[in-house]
Amino acid sequence: MEAEVTRSIPLHTAVILFRDSSRGKDSYTEPLLEDHETVESVAVLQHQDLLTTQTIDDIIESHASDRPFAAVVFTSQNAVRALDRVLPKWTAADSPDQAAERREQWDRFISLPIFVVGGATGMACRSILLKHLPNMDVRGEVTGGASAMLPLVTEFCTKYQTQNKDRTPRLVFFCGDQRRDTLPSGLHSGVAELHEVPTYTTVGRDPRDIRCDLIRAVNRIKALCDASGGVLIWMAFFSPSGVRAVAPLLASLESEHVLCAYAGGRVSPALSVPSVARYGVAAIGATTRDEIIAQLKPCLAVLANEPSMQGIRKSICEAHLG
């Protein structure tokens, strides 16, 4: 009897990024194409702004009081982008002098220490909000989640209290309406006063549209890679809400024999169904990984080494070697 031929991974690999391809496409796509035969993007979420010019007025007025803010917090680049969209409207004052005064007020405020979660959020701050202020104090770019950033914020608050006669620092937290409780719970009374500013709301795209885009992406991958030779598609997720939107669709496509979960280890070509592509899952951070575990049945799931494109790229490569 002829021995069965096995290999550790399929011949062909591809990546589907569940993110809006219109934002920073090349920063993810080009490096991943060095390792995989093709990269697709499927948008699963959309964001609606909640900020208004009155919100900025209130923040600036509060900062000018006898209890100014001590620092600013961003846990999402979506919050940075939402803030950037409202700022031009706020600075578009009735007169050039008033516009110049508002820009100065904003610069004084945004010159505070800024805490961010991850390199993407830090980069968004530097390139969007701080592009004319290159020497700003941005902290937390190597953290992968709010829980990892919390000790940095707590240490800052402790030093602030020591330097300001035990005054509790006030922090501005620009967040989404579905923000997690990590920071508010961690910065309990006496550590800091957290002023939350909802900047955007997250809503899912129509599942029918996501399903259509996903099937098209899978079909393009299979056509390019020749599924008869075996295709492993990495599904890369960037938020828990993205996982929740896509998980039911993956289950549906599995029941229709379009996809099947790949559990890792050695794969036998003889056991493969030519028309079915296998998939593994990659998560940008720990909270997204936890949602994957909760929503999806066991499959090959990897966590990015750091919350960035290179982190995802490296974790996928390491999974192949393993």
Buried (B, 14 or more C-beta within 10 A) or exposed (E): EEEEEEEEBBBBBBBBBBBBBEBBBEEBBEBBBEBBBBBBBBBBBEBEBBBEBEBBEEBBEBBEEEEEBBBBBBBBBBBBBBBBBBBEEBBEEEEEEEBEEBBEBBEEBBBBBBBBBBBBBBBBBBEBBBEEEEEBEBBBBBBBBBBBBBEBBBEBBEEBBEEEEEEBBBBBBBBBBBBBEBBBEBBEEEBBBBBBBBBBBBEBBEBEEBBEBBBEBBEEBBEEBEBEEBBBBBBBBBBBBBBBBBBEBBBBBBEEEBBBBBEBEEBEBEEBEEEBBBBBBBBBBBBBBBBBEEBBEEBBBBBBBBBBBBBBBBBBBEBBEE
